[in-house]
Each structure stands twice: as structure tokens, then as C-alpha cells.
Amino acid sequence: MGNISILWAIGGFFIILTPIVIIHELGHFWAAKLSKIKVDEFGFGLPPRMFKIAERNGTIYSVNWIPVGGFVRPAGEDDPDVPGGLASASKRHDCSCWVPVRWQTLFSRSSCFGWHWLSVHRLLRLIALNPTLLLWRPG
């Protein structure tokens, strides 16, 4: 019975983590595309690559073997000689790739805090309406 609950916890972790990672990486991807920075790869999970989903407009969309995380690989990340790459982009374009992600992180954290506060608020209301809930013991 204990192994099943562990599997449910691991499965739930990935069900929650997957959309968060994809949305986060889409923020990097869209900001790079809007700044005219070429993106070589958009990957879910960490390499090595498991399989390639598609290749469109010079960008490889992939699923990788380590399912915790994701990445966007811009062209010329460290090489300013690559035309259309991140390192050769102006500082304004470079900032436009990373600043929106900071706003996204702030929004997601404040949303989580808001949901947590709402849950605690509801629990306190339930206890105020029925104080015997504090006496309930599972079993």
C-alpha cells in the first residue's frame, strides 16, 4: 500500500511540474522569437534527447530523458559571431528575453500565495462554523 502512495505522489509531482516548466520555457521562447533571436531547440526535460517531436523554422522541439526541467537553446548563446544569435543581439533584445520571465515568476509565486491564503481562509471559516472539526481524528 505504501508503494502505491509513493507512485501517486511522484505522478502528481510530474503532473503539476510539467505545465509549470513548459509555460516557463515558453516565456523564454516567445521573448527570443519576438526579439528576432534564432532558437535552435526547445526541449522538455534535460538531455540526452529521447525523441524529436518536430522541427519547424529551424527550431527542434524535443522530449529529453530527465523529466525535471526544460530548456530553450538560442543560437550563438556564447558566440557573438553567430548572426541572429543571443550573444550578438543588442542588450535591449537580451533584456527583453529575460525580463518577462521575471514578471512571470513573480505572477506565479503571488498566485500560489493567493491560492494558499484562500485555502487557509476557507479552513478557518469551516472551523469557526463547526469547532468540532478540531476534534476529528483520522482512523
C-alpha positions as CSV (number, residue, x, y, z in Angstrom):
1,M,0.0,0.0,0.0
2,G,2.9,2.4,0.8
3,N,4.5,1.9,-2.6
4,I,1.2,2.9,-4.4
5,S,1.0,6.1,-2.5
6,I,4.6,6.9,-3.3
7,L,3.8,6.3,-7.0
8,W,0.8,8.6,-6.8
9,A,2.9,11.3,-5.2
10,I,5.6,11.0,-7.9
11,G,2.9,11.0,-10.6
12,G,1.2,14.0,-9.1
13,F,4.5,15.8,-8.8
14,F,5.1,15.4,-12.6
15,I,1.5,16.3,-13.4
16,I,1.9,19.6,-11.6
17,L,5.5,20.3,-12.6
18,T,5.1,19.6,-16.4
19,P,2.8,22.6,-17.3
20,I,4.8,24.9,-15.0
21,V,8.0,24.1,-16.8
22,I,6.5,24.3,-20.2
23,I,4.9,27.7,-19.5
24,H,8.1,29.0,-18.0
25,E,10.2,27.9,-21.0
26,L,7.6,29.2,-23.5
27,G,8.3,32.6,-21.8
28,H,11.9,32.4,-22.9
29,F,11.0,31.0,-26.3
30,W,8.5,33.7,-27.2
31,A,10.7,36.5,-25.9
32,A,13.6,35.2,-28.0
33,K,11.4,34.9,-31.1
34,L,9.9,38.4,-30.6
35,S,13.5,39.8,-30.3
36,K,14.4,38.1,-33.6
37,I,16.9,35.7,-31.8
38,K,17.1,32.4,-33.5
39,V,16.2,29.4,-31.3
40,D,17.9,26.1,-32.1
41,E,16.0,23.9,-29.7
42,F,13.0,24.0,-27.3
43,G,13.2,20.9,-25.1
44,F,11.1,19.5,-22.3
45,G,13.3,17.6,-19.8
46,L,17.0,17.6,-19.6
47,P,19.3,16.0,-22.3
48,P,20.1,13.4,-23.6
49,R,17.3,13.6,-26.2
50,M,14.7,10.9,-26.1
51,F,13.0,11.9,-29.3
52,K,12.4,14.8,-31.6
53,I,8.7,15.9,-31.7
54,A,9.1,18.2,-34.7
55,E,11.4,20.7,-36.4
56,R,9.9,23.9,-37.6
57,N,11.5,27.2,-38.8
58,G,14.9,25.9,-37.7
59,T,13.8,25.0,-34.2
60,I,13.9,21.5,-32.9
61,Y,11.1,20.6,-30.4
62,S,12.3,17.7,-28.3
63,V,11.5,15.5,-25.3
64,N,14.5,14.5,-23.2
65,W,15.3,11.7,-20.8
66,I,15.5,13.6,-17.5
67,P,11.9,14.8,-17.0
68,V,12.7,17.5,-14.4
69,G,13.1,20.8,-16.2
70,G,13.3,22.1,-19.7
71,F,15.4,24.5,-21.8
72,V,15.5,26.9,-24.7
73,R,18.7,26.8,-26.7
74,P,19.2,30.1,-28.5
75,A,21.7,30.2,-31.4
76,G,25.0,31.8,-30.6
77,E,24.4,31.8,-26.8
78,D,28.1,32.3,-26.1
79,D,29.4,33.2,-29.6
80,P,28.9,36.8,-30.7
81,D,30.0,35.9,-34.2
82,V,26.8,33.9,-34.9
83,P,24.3,36.1,-36.8
84,G,20.9,36.2,-35.2
85,G,22.3,34.7,-32.0
86,L,21.8,35.7,-28.4
87,A,25.4,36.9,-27.8
88,S,25.3,39.1,-30.9
89,A,21.9,40.7,-30.0
90,S,21.7,44.1,-28.6
91,K,21.5,44.5,-24.8
92,R,17.9,45.7,-25.3
93,H,17.0,42.4,-27.0
94,D,18.9,40.4,-24.5
95,C,16.9,42.0,-21.6
96,S,13.7,41.5,-23.4
97,C,14.3,37.8,-23.4
98,W,14.9,37.6,-19.6
99,V,12.8,40.4,-18.0
100,P,9.4,38.9,-19.0
101,V,10.3,35.7,-17.3
102,R,11.0,37.6,-14.1
103,W,7.4,39.0,-14.3
104,Q,6.1,35.6,-15.0
105,T,7.9,34.2,-11.9
106,L,6.5,37.0,-9.8
107,F,3.0,36.3,-11.0
108,S,3.2,32.6,-10.5
109,R,4.5,33.0,-7.0
110,S,1.9,35.6,-6.0
111,S,-0.8,33.3,-7.5
112,C,0.4,30.4,-5.4
113,F,0.5,32.6,-2.3
114,G,-3.0,33.8,-3.1
115,W,-4.3,30.2,-3.5
116,H,-2.6,29.2,-0.3
117,W,-4.1,32.1,1.6
118,L,-7.5,31.3,0.2
119,S,-7.3,27.7,1.3
120,V,-6.2,28.7,4.8
121,H,-9.0,31.3,4.9
122,R,-11.6,28.6,4.0
123,L,-10.3,26.2,6.6
124,L,-10.5,28.9,9.3
125,R,-14.1,29.7,8.2
126,L,-15.0,26.0,8.4
127,I,-13.5,25.7,11.9
128,A,-15.4,28.9,13.0
129,L,-18.7,27.4,11.7
130,N,-18.0,23.9,13.2
131,P,-15.4,23.9,16.0
132,T,-15.8,20.1,16.4
133,L,-13.6,19.7,13.3
134,L,-10.6,20.3,15.5
135,L,-11.6,17.1,17.5
136,W,-11.8,14.9,14.4
137,R,-9.1,12.2,14.3
138,P,-8.4,10.1,11.2
139,G,-8.6,6.4,11.7
